Amino acid sequence: MDPAVPEVGVGPWEGPWPEGEHWDPELLAAGDRRNVVDEYRYWKQDAIVADLDTKRHEFHVAIENWQHDLNIGSVVRTANAFMAKEVHIIGRRRWNRRGAMVTDRYQHVRHHPTVEDFTEWARSEGLAIIGIDNFPDSVPLETYDLPRNAVLVFGQEGPGLTPEVHAAAEATLSIAQFGSTRSMNASAAAAIAMHGWVRRHVFGQKVS
């Protein structure tokens, strides 16, 4: 390896191997170069998912995928970072996984072929559908009290949310912008909205 390039992860386990079903013998022997936090070094993939399932937050994330949106991978990666319960793909089943940086192995992803299928599922789970987009009737994310049990929905890059999702949403929120661009990248908007939920329900920061 190029000495100027920092090595990712850890090498083979040194010393006697630890005991426990969650340890991966192959990783202990060869090293763990995966994109995981130190807590999960040398763990089996299934063991990591099982442990995350005991800690996931109540919010879900959904993104529409009618034109093979390249932002979906980044949304999945961010959802994993903020511990979303699930990511929902509305529309096309196939999506570009490169941006996910293999975090989709640890993040539950569910597909809904239509908006109707998605909204029926959300309502059956008691989740408030919250759209994120710049509509005339949108209210500021910064001043909206996000519900704990919610699914944050993002539209296709460019067109934004479809009229069907807009109509089904309990509220549609906009993100304050101050420059010349009309809109921001969908994955950036998703990160801001997820962090807004975390600030409210993990850190207890109430909106004014």
TALINRA-V282852 format. One record per residue. N is the residue number from 1. PHI is phi in whole degrees, 0 to 359 (none if undefined). NEAR is the number of other C-alpha atoms within 10 Angstrom. D_FIRST is the distance of its C-alpha to the first C-alpha in whole Angstrom. Layout:
n->[N & N]
phi->[PHI & PHI]
near->[NEAR & NEAR]
d_first->[D_FIRST & D_FIRST]
This chain:
n->[1 & 2 & 3 & 4 & 5 & 6 & 7 & 8 & 9 & 10 & 11 & 12 & 13 & 14 & 15 & 16 & 17 & 18 & 19 & 20 & 21 & 22 & 23 & 24 & 25 & 26 & 27 & 28 & 29 & 30 & 31 & 32 & 33 & 34 & 35 & 36 & 37 & 38 & 39 & 40 & 41 & 42 & 43 & 44 & 45 & 46 & 47 & 48 & 49 & 50 & 51 & 52 & 53 & 54 & 55 & 56 & 57 & 58 & 59 & 60 & 61 & 62 & 63 & 64 & 65 & 66 & 67 & 68 & 69 & 70 & 71 & 72 & 73 & 74 & 75 & 76 & 77 & 78 & 79 & 80 & 81 & 82 & 83 & 84 & 85 & 86 & 87 & 88 & 89 & 90 & 91 & 92 & 93 & 94 & 95 & 96 & 97 & 98 & 99 & 100 & 101 & 102 & 103 & 104 & 105 & 106 & 107 & 108 & 109 & 110 & 111 & 112 & 113 & 114 & 115 & 116 & 117 & 118 & 119 & 120 & 121 & 122 & 123 & 124 & 125 & 126 & 127 & 128 & 129 & 130 & 131 & 132 & 133 & 134 & 135 & 136 & 137 & 138 & 139 & 140 & 141 & 142 & 143 & 144 & 145 & 146 & 147 & 148 & 149 & 150 & 151 & 152 & 153 & 154 & 155 & 156 & 157 & 158 & 159 & 160 & 161 & 162 & 163 & 164 & 165 & 166 & 167 & 168 & 169 & 170 & 171 & 172 & 173 & 174 & 175 & 176 & 177 & 178 & 179 & 180 & 181 & 182 & 183 & 184 & 185 & 186 & 187 & 188 & 189 & 190 & 191 & 192 & 193 & 194 & 195 & 196 & 197 & 198 & 199 & 200 & 201 & 202 & 203 & 204 & 205 & 206 & 207 & 208]
phi->[none & 294 & 297 & 281 & 264 & 296 & 282 & 266 & 81 & 228 & 276 & 303 & 297 & 258 & 93 & 300 & 290 & 288 & 256 & 145 & 291 & 279 & 281 & 259 & 302 & 294 & 289 & 299 & 281 & 255 & 105 & 237 & 254 & 285 & 274 & 229 & 291 & 302 & 303 & 255 & 299 & 74 & 279 & 294 & 301 & 298 & 290 & 296 & 299 & 298 & 290 & 299 & 297 & 275 & 237 & 297 & 281 & 279 & 275 & 245 & 231 & 228 & 219 & 281 & 222 & 270 & 235 & 56 & 295 & 283 & 280 & 300 & 302 & 293 & 296 & 298 & 299 & 292 & 299 & 295 & 297 & 266 & 63 & 294 & 294 & 209 & 248 & 242 & 257 & 257 & 112 & 294 & 288 & 283 & 212 & 285 & 272 & 300 & 292 & 285 & 53 & 61 & 291 & 294 & 290 & 246 & 247 & 291 & 234 & 241 & 253 & 234 & 293 & 224 & 297 & 300 & 299 & 295 & 293 & 296 & 296 & 301 & 292 & 294 & 267 & 71 & 260 & 284 & 273 & 242 & 276 & 239 & 188 & 262 & 254 & 304 & 264 & 291 & 246 & 295 & 303 & 295 & 243 & 264 & 276 & 300 & 290 & 294 & 265 & 215 & 238 & 271 & 247 & 236 & 271 & 299 & 303 & 103 & 292 & 79 & 294 & 287 & 304 & 295 & 290 & 304 & 291 & 278 & 287 & 295 & 205 & 240 & 248 & 248 & 253 & 299 & 230 & 229 & 258 & 270 & 287 & 285 & 209 & 249 & 303 & 299 & 291 & 293 & 298 & 297 & 297 & 297 & 294 & 297 & 294 & 298 & 295 & 298 & 300 & 285 & 256 & 259 & 258 & 68 & 276 & 280 & 281 & 263]
near->[6 & 6 & 6 & 6 & 7 & 8 & 11 & 10 & 15 & 16 & 15 & 13 & 16 & 9 & 6 & 6 & 11 & 11 & 7 & 8 & 10 & 17 & 19 & 16 & 16 & 13 & 19 & 19 & 14 & 13 & 17 & 22 & 14 & 16 & 13 & 16 & 8 & 10 & 8 & 17 & 20 & 27 & 20 & 17 & 14 & 12 & 16 & 19 & 14 & 13 & 12 & 16 & 15 & 8 & 11 & 16 & 19 & 17 & 25 & 23 & 24 & 27 & 27 & 26 & 23 & 17 & 12 & 16 & 19 & 18 & 23 & 29 & 21 & 22 & 25 & 32 & 23 & 21 & 26 & 22 & 13 & 17 & 20 & 22 & 20 & 21 & 26 & 22 & 26 & 23 & 19 & 16 & 13 & 11 & 16 & 13 & 17 & 14 & 17 & 20 & 14 & 16 & 22 & 18 & 14 & 19 & 23 & 17 & 15 & 13 & 16 & 18 & 15 & 15 & 17 & 14 & 13 & 21 & 19 & 11 & 13 & 16 & 11 & 9 & 11 & 11 & 20 & 22 & 26 & 23 & 27 & 27 & 25 & 18 & 14 & 8 & 11 & 16 & 18 & 14 & 20 & 16 & 11 & 16 & 15 & 23 & 16 & 16 & 15 & 20 & 25 & 26 & 27 & 27 & 22 & 20 & 22 & 11 & 9 & 19 & 22 & 14 & 9 & 12 & 21 & 21 & 12 & 17 & 19 & 13 & 17 & 26 & 24 & 21 & 17 & 12 & 10 & 6 & 7 & 6 & 7 & 8 & 17 & 13 & 11 & 24 & 21 & 13 & 18 & 25 & 17 & 16 & 23 & 22 & 16 & 19 & 24 & 20 & 14 & 17 & 18 & 12 & 9 & 10 & 13 & 12 & 13 & 7]
d_first->[0 & 4 & 6 & 9 & 7 & 9 & 8 & 11 & 14 & 14 & 14 & 16 & 20 & 21 & 25 & 27 & 27 & 29 & 32 & 32 & 32 & 30 & 27 & 25 & 24 & 21 & 19 & 21 & 19 & 16 & 15 & 16 & 14 & 17 & 18 & 21 & 22 & 22 & 25 & 24 & 21 & 22 & 25 & 26 & 26 & 30 & 30 & 29 & 31 & 34 & 33 & 33 & 36 & 38 & 37 & 37 & 39 & 42 & 41 & 40 & 38 & 39 & 39 & 41 & 39 & 41 & 39 & 36 & 35 & 31 & 31 & 32 & 28 & 28 & 31 & 30 & 27 & 29 & 32 & 29 & 29 & 32 & 33 & 36 & 38 & 37 & 36 & 39 & 38 & 42 & 42 & 40 & 38 & 35 & 32 & 29 & 26 & 23 & 24 & 25 & 21 & 22 & 25 & 28 & 27 & 28 & 31 & 34 & 35 & 38 & 40 & 43 & 45 & 47 & 48 & 51 & 49 & 47 & 50 & 52 & 49 & 48 & 52 & 52 & 49 & 51 & 49 & 49 & 48 & 47 & 46 & 44 & 45 & 47 & 50 & 54 & 54 & 51 & 51 & 49 & 46 & 46 & 49 & 49 & 50 & 47 & 48 & 46 & 47 & 45 & 43 & 42 & 42 & 40 & 41 & 40 & 38 & 41 & 44 & 43 & 45 & 48 & 51 & 51 & 49 & 51 & 54 & 53 & 51 & 53 & 51 & 49 & 47 & 46 & 43 & 44 & 43 & 44 & 43 & 44 & 42 & 44 & 41 & 38 & 35 & 36 & 33 & 33 & 37 & 36 & 34 & 36 & 39 & 37 & 37 & 40 & 41 & 39 & 41 & 44 & 44 & 41 & 42 & 45 & 45 & 49 & 49 & 52]
